[in-house]
Amino acid sequence: MFIRRTKTRTTASGEHYYSYRLVDSYRVDKCVRQRPLLNLGSGFSFPREQWPELSQRIAQIIFGQTTLLPLPRLRPAMEAPRCD
């Protein structure tokens, strides 16, 4: 699985924008095919260098796999404040 950036043009004004899709690769006989699994939209703002990790994590969730090591926890500064 990987994330693909696709350039699209609007029909009304002719302006270009980018949309993002989660794509799966599979093999049929000797040919490699690709199918979109999820449209992430044009507002997808995840950093590009982290796309492989994101697509790998989505694949783990879809196929019900667990990670060998636990996922990192939130740092205390990022946790929500308690209402005591």
Backbone torsions as a table, in degrees:
resi	resn	phi	psi	omega
1	MET	NA	146.7	176.5
2	PHE	-154.5	167.1	179.1
3	ILE	-103.1	129.6	-179.0
4	ARG	-112.3	134.4	173.8
5	ARG	-97.9	125.3	-176.0
6	THR	-119.4	129.3	177.1
7	LYS	-84.3	127.6	-176.7
8	THR	-127.9	149.6	179.2
9	ARG	-118.9	135.7	177.0
10	THR	-75.2	146.6	-178.6
11	THR	-78.7	-30.4	-176.0
12	ALA	-72.2	-53.9	-174.9
13	SER	-104.1	-15.4	-179.1
14	GLY	80.2	7.0	178.9
15	GLU	-74.9	151.4	179.5
16	HIS	-98.4	148.3	171.3
17	TYR	-148.9	166.9	-179.1
18	TYR	-110.6	138.0	171.2
19	SER	-120.2	157.0	-174.2
20	TYR	-123.3	139.4	-178.1
21	ARG	-136.5	143.5	171.4
22	LEU	-87.6	122.9	-171.9
23	VAL	-120.6	140.7	177.4
24	ASP	-111.7	137.0	175.9
25	SER	-102.1	139.0	177.1
26	TYR	-146.6	163.9	-175.0
27	ARG	-112.7	134.0	173.2
28	VAL	-123.0	113.3	-173.5
29	ASP	55.1	-115.0	-179.6
30	LYS	-103.9	2.8	-176.8
31	CYS	-102.7	142.1	174.1
32	VAL	-95.8	127.9	179.5
33	ARG	-115.6	158.9	177.6
34	GLN	-131.9	140.0	177.9
35	ARG	-134.2	136.9	176.8
36	PRO	-73.1	135.0	179.1
37	LEU	-103.0	-35.3	-173.2
38	LEU	-150.0	129.1	175.0
39	ASN	-88.6	117.4	-177.9
40	LEU	-88.4	-8.5	175.3
41	GLY	86.2	-177.9	-178.2
42	SER	-91.0	-14.1	-179.6
43	GLY	-93.5	16.3	-179.0
44	PHE	-68.4	117.6	-173.0
45	SER	-121.8	22.3	178.9
46	PHE	-71.4	137.5	-178.9
47	PRO	-58.6	134.9	-173.9
48	ARG	-60.7	-34.6	-178.8
49	GLU	-69.7	-12.7	178.4
50	GLN	-103.4	3.4	178.9
51	TRP	-58.9	-43.7	179.1
52	PRO	-60.5	-40.4	179.0
53	GLU	-65.8	-40.3	179.3
54	LEU	-64.3	-46.6	-179.6
55	SER	-66.3	-34.2	176.9
56	GLN	-66.1	-41.5	179.9
57	ARG	-66.7	-39.3	177.7
58	ILE	-63.5	-40.6	177.8
59	ALA	-62.6	-40.7	178.0
60	GLN	-61.4	-41.7	179.8
61	ILE	-66.5	-44.7	-178.4
62	ILE	-61.7	-44.3	-176.0
63	PHE	-89.9	2.7	176.1
64	GLY	71.9	25.4	179.8
65	GLN	-86.9	150.8	174.3
66	THR	-108.2	156.8	179.5
67	THR	-82.2	153.2	178.6
68	LEU	-68.1	-42.2	176.9
69	LEU	-107.4	148.7	179.8
70	PRO	-65.6	150.8	177.5
71	LEU	-67.4	147.6	-179.4
72	PRO	-63.0	141.7	179.5
73	ARG	-85.3	162.0	175.3
74	LEU	-67.5	142.1	175.5
75	ARG	-72.5	152.0	-178.2
76	PRO	-55.7	-32.1	-179.2
77	ALA	-68.2	-22.0	-177.3
78	MET	-95.1	-9.7	-178.9
79	GLU	-73.9	153.1	178.7
80	ALA	-70.2	144.5	179.2
81	PRO	-68.3	148.5	179.2
82	ARG	-85.7	146.9	177.6
83	CYS	-110.1	86.5	-179.2
84	ASP	-97.4	NA	NA
